[in-house]
Amino acid sequence: MKRLYALTGSFLFLVPLLLSFSAPSRAQSGAAVRSGSPNEYDASKEITLHATVSALPSAAANGGFQAKRQLTLDTGSGTIAAEVGRTALRGKFAIPLSSGKEVQVTGVMASRSGSQVMLVRTVQLDGHTYTVRNTLGSVLPHPIVDGSAALAFKGGAQ
């Protein structure tokens, strides 16, 4: 009899666990894909643009950057907003971007709040390539600089 109660208790413990694994698949089947998810990044649709940085996100009152991590880039065909992620613009591993810098960005165009934004995967600046997203579109914890030059990486400085 004790074994029966032990099995019943174990089974009752597993039921909510099993239901929690099956619930997301049911909820996701009818839901639209969230904007900004890596699912909208298709590496086969990547484009490369040569541009000039015209504006960086301004610093907020608390010392951090605004919620939007968007650069404004001037290209030969117009101005675009480019998302590089929060870690690419601040901290010890920040990409040394400033207004007027010539850059080459590679990424995918996406729609955000009715406007087109480039989801940047790599930034080429001053002879270095900074990778800010993987090929699936997920933002990396900090920009990865190419290994083409031996450098002590401190915010992009040699």
N, C-alpha and C positions, 0 to 999 in steps of 0.2 A: 504494500500500500504506500509506503514511503517513497518507493521508486516512481510510482505513478504520479504523486504530487510533485516530485522533483522534475519529471519530464514535462508535466503541465506548466510548471513555473518557468522552465527554460523556453518552452514554446511561446508562452505569453510574452516573454521578454523579447523574443525574436520577431514577433508580428509587427510591432511599431517600427523596428529597424528595417524590415523588408518593405514595408509600406513607404518609408522615407526614401528608399532607393527607387521605387517605381513612380512616385509622385512627380519628380521633375520631368520625366519623359512625357507624361500625360499633359502637364502644364505647358511644356515647351512646344508640343505639336501644334497647338492652335495660336500660339503667341508669335508676334513678329520678332525678328531678330533685333536686339537692342542696338541703336546707333552707337558707333564707337567700338563695337566688339571686334575682336580679331577676325570674325567671319566675313566682314566686309572688305578685308584686305586680300586682294588677289594678286600675287606676285607676278603673274603673267601679264597684268595690266599696268605694270610699273612704267613710269615715264621719268626722264631726267631733264631738269631745267637748269639753265645758267641764269643766275639772278643776282640782284643787289639787295642786301638787307636794308629795308627802309624804316622799319620800326620793330622794337622788341616789346614784350609785355611790360607794362609799367609796374613798379613796385607798389604793393598795397601798404596801407598805413601800419600794419603790424610787421612790416619788414619782409613779408613773403611776396610771391607773385600772385597775380589774379588767378582765378579759377581756370581761365582759358590760357593755355600754353601755346599761343599762336604768334608766329612771326608774321610780319607783312613783308612780302618779297616783290620787288619790281622786276618783271621779266620783259623781254622784247615785245610781248603781245599784251601786256597789262599787269595789273597788280593782283596777287593771290595771297590768301591766308594759308599758312603752313603750320601744322601741329607737329611738335617735336617731343611732347611729353614733359612732365614736370621736372624730371631729373636732368634733362639736357641743358637747362638754362640756369641752374643754381647748384651750389654746393662745390665740393672739392673737385669733382670730375666734370664741371660745367664746360660746355663748348664755348670758346672765347669769341662769341659773336658780338658785333657792335654795328651800329648804323653805318651804312656806306661800304661794308665789307662785301666783296665778291664771293659768292658761294655757288656750288653746284649741288642740287638736291635731287634725290631719287626717291620716288614714292608713288602712291596711288591717290587719285582724286576721289573724294567722297562727299556726300551731301550732309551738311550739318545745319539744322534750323533753316532750311530753304536756300542755303548758299553753299557754294563749292569750296572745299577745303582740301589741301593736300596733306595726306598722312605720310610724313617723311620717314623713310627708313634709314637713309644715309645722308650725311652732310660732308661735302668736301670743302675744306677751308685751309688755306696756307700750306698746301701740300700734304695734308693729312685727311684721312677719311674717318669720320665718326659715325658709328652705327648706333642708332637709337631705338630701332625696332628689329625684331627677328623677321624671317621671311613669312611668318604667319600673321604678322601685324601686331604682336604683343610688344608693349613698351618695355625696354630693358631697364634693370635697376639703376644703371648709370651708363653713359655713352662708352662704347668700346672703341679705342683708337686703333688704327691699323698698325701692323707690325713692320711697315716698310722702313721706318727710320727708328734707330735706337734712341729713345728719349725717356727721360724721367718725367712721367705724366703728372703734371700739376696744373690742372685747368687748361690743358692744351699747350702750355709753355714748354719750351725745350730746356 
